[in-house]
Amino acid sequence: MTSSSKEDKIITAQNCVQAGWQAGFKAACFTCVATAIPTLTAVRTIPWAKASINYTGQALIICGASIAAFFINADKTILEGAKKNARYDMKP
């Protein structure tokens, strides 16, 4: 394996990780908005939610969904990139 081949693999891996980070961040932003609106609406209109879910609970609901979306999408994107860029050197 030549040094340029190793460098190409390193660059490809870095690009996969960067794409995964970007996809995860976009998904987390979308999920944050998508969970914040119903959570905050429910806390202000539903009597049970108003009495039972404090500010910390609201933050945990929103952040938990956002973190899950980030990791799921980042992992999925990184694995797709790794599968696409996998090269196996067959030696006789």
C-alpha positions in Angstrom: 0.0 0.0 0.0 1.5 3.3 -1.0 1.5 6.4 1.0 -0.8 8.2 -1.4 -3.3 5.3 -1.1 -3.2 5.7 2.7 -3.7 9.4 2.3 -6.6 8.9 0.0 -8.3 6.6 2.5 -7.7 9.1 5.3 -9.2 12.0 3.3 -12.2 9.8 2.3 -12.8 8.9 5.9 -12.6 12.5 7.0 -15.1 13.5 4.2 -17.5 10.7 5.5 -17.3 12.0 9.0 -17.8 15.6 7.9 -20.9 14.6 5.9 -22.2 12.6 8.8 -21.8 15.6 11.2 -23.6 17.9 8.8 -26.5 15.5 8.3 -26.8 14.9 12.0 -26.8 18.6 12.7 -29.5 19.3 10.1 -31.6 16.5 11.6 -31.1 17.8 15.1 -32.2 21.3 14.2 -35.3 20.1 12.4 -36.2 17.7 15.3 -35.7 20.5 17.9 -38.3 22.7 16.2 -40.6 19.7 15.5 -40.6 18.7 19.1 -40.5 22.1 20.7 -43.7 23.4 19.1 -46.0 20.5 20.3 -44.2 20.3 23.7 -44.6 24.0 24.5 -48.1 24.1 23.2 -49.1 21.1 25.3 -47.6 22.5 28.4 -49.6 25.7 28.0 -53.0 24.2 27.0 -53.3 20.7 28.6 -54.0 20.9 32.4 -52.1 17.7 33.2 -49.0 18.8 31.3 -49.2 22.2 32.8 -49.2 20.7 36.3 -46.7 17.9 35.7 -44.0 19.0 33.3 -41.7 21.7 34.6 -39.0 23.6 32.6 -36.5 20.9 33.1 -38.9 18.3 31.8 -39.6 20.3 28.7 -35.9 20.8 28.0 -35.3 17.0 28.4 -38.1 16.1 26.0 -36.8 18.5 23.3 -33.1 17.8 23.8 -33.6 14.0 24.0 -35.3 13.9 20.7 -32.7 16.2 19.1 -29.7 14.2 20.4 -31.3 11.0 19.2 -31.9 12.4 15.7 -28.3 13.7 15.5 -26.7 10.4 16.4 -29.1 8.3 14.2 -28.6 10.4 11.1 -24.9 10.9 11.6 -24.3 7.2 12.1 -26.5 6.3 9.1 -24.6 8.8 6.9 -21.2 7.7 8.0 -22.0 4.1 7.4 -23.4 4.9 3.9 -20.2 6.7 3.0 -18.0 3.9 4.4 -19.9 1.3 2.3 -19.6 3.5 -0.8 -15.9 4.2 -0.3 -14.8 0.7 0.9 -11.9 -0.6 -1.1 -10.6 -4.0 -0.5 -7.1 -4.8 -1.7 -7.0 -8.4 -2.9 -3.5 -9.8 -2.7 -2.7 -13.1 -4.4 
